[in-house]
Amino acid sequence: MRINRVTLAAELARREWRDKKLVELSGISRATISAIKGGKTISPSTAQKIANALNMPIEQLIEKENA
C-alpha cells in the first residue's frame, strides 16, 4: 500500500510539523518517511502507525487502488 503523498504533505503543513515530529510520534525511521514521500510501497502496519500519529483514519491517508 502507498500513502497519498499530497495528503501527507498537506497534513504535515497544516499541523506545521516537520518530518522529525512524525518520526517521533509514529516510531518510524526518518529513512522510511523519506521513502514514503518518494512514493514507495509500505506495509499496512507502517501506514497505520502514520495514521495513528496523525490521529486520522488510515482510509484518508492511503492511495486508492487504480488512482
Contacts in CASP RR format, 6 or more apart in sequence:
PFRMAT RR
TARGET T0000
AUTHOR 0000-0000-0000
METHOD contacts of the structure
MODEL  1
MRINRVTLAAELARREWRDKKLVELSGISRATISAIKGGKTISPSTAQKI
ANALNMPIEQLIEKENA
1 41 0 8 1.000
1 42 0 8 1.000
1 43 0 8 1.000
1 44 0 8 1.000
1 47 0 8 1.000
1 62 0 8 1.000
1 63 0 8 1.000
2 36 0 8 1.000
2 39 0 8 1.000
2 40 0 8 1.000
2 41 0 8 1.000
2 42 0 8 1.000
2 62 0 8 1.000
2 63 0 8 1.000
3 36 0 8 1.000
3 39 0 8 1.000
3 42 0 8 1.000
3 47 0 8 1.000
3 50 0 8 1.000
3 61 0 8 1.000
3 62 0 8 1.000
3 63 0 8 1.000
4 61 0 8 1.000
4 62 0 8 1.000
4 63 0 8 1.000
5 36 0 8 1.000
5 37 0 8 1.000
5 38 0 8 1.000
5 39 0 8 1.000
7 60 0 8 1.000
7 61 0 8 1.000
8 36 0 8 1.000
8 37 0 8 1.000
8 50 0 8 1.000
8 61 0 8 1.000
9 37 0 8 1.000
11 54 0 8 1.000
11 56 0 8 1.000
11 61 0 8 1.000
12 18 0 8 1.000
12 19 0 8 1.000
12 22 0 8 1.000
15 21 0 8 1.000
15 54 0 8 1.000
19 30 0 8 1.000
19 33 0 8 1.000
19 34 0 8 1.000
20 30 0 8 1.000
22 28 0 8 1.000
22 33 0 8 1.000
22 50 0 8 1.000
22 53 0 8 1.000
22 54 0 8 1.000
23 29 0 8 1.000
23 30 0 8 1.000
23 33 0 8 1.000
25 53 0 8 1.000
26 33 0 8 1.000
26 49 0 8 1.000
26 50 0 8 1.000
26 52 0 8 1.000
26 53 0 8 1.000
27 49 0 8 1.000
27 53 0 8 1.000
28 46 0 8 1.000
28 49 0 8 1.000
28 50 0 8 1.000
32 42 0 8 1.000
32 46 0 8 1.000
35 42 0 8 1.000
36 42 0 8 1.000
36 46 0 8 1.000
36 50 0 8 1.000
44 58 0 8 1.000
47 58 0 8 1.000
47 61 0 8 1.000
47 62 0 8 1.000
48 58 0 8 1.000
50 61 0 8 1.000
51 57 0 8 1.000
51 58 0 8 1.000
51 60 0 8 1.000
51 61 0 8 1.000
54 61 0 8 1.000
END
